[in-house]
């Protein structure tokens, strides 16, 4: 059974940085893809970033150049480094994974989800 556990959220000021972590269990890192989505006050779950087992990455337009996704295969953990945070980055951030290695921006391509970690950016 696959479990994803996010951590690292919190309250920060605009311009600050945060690093989110997502620890995976029950997932084979050499054939999986992991991603971050976020859900803000509009209740829409937005694609943020994804990384596959070949370390190929993709980013949503609103975070490109500010956020970096990476993974530690040995720890089966994915990270999201968030720099130059803005109030509009405020959201609950969810980690997602699939066991197919598919790098996708679509929620439907990810079968496993964490519980989320809240990020709040004050102006």
Secondary structure, 3 states (H helix, E strand, C coil): CCEEEEECCEEEECCCCEEEEEEEECCCHHHCEEEEEEECCCCCEEEEEEECCCCCEEECCCCCCCEEEEEECCCCEEEEEECCCCHHHCEEEEEEEECCCCCCCCHHHCCEECCCEEEEEEC
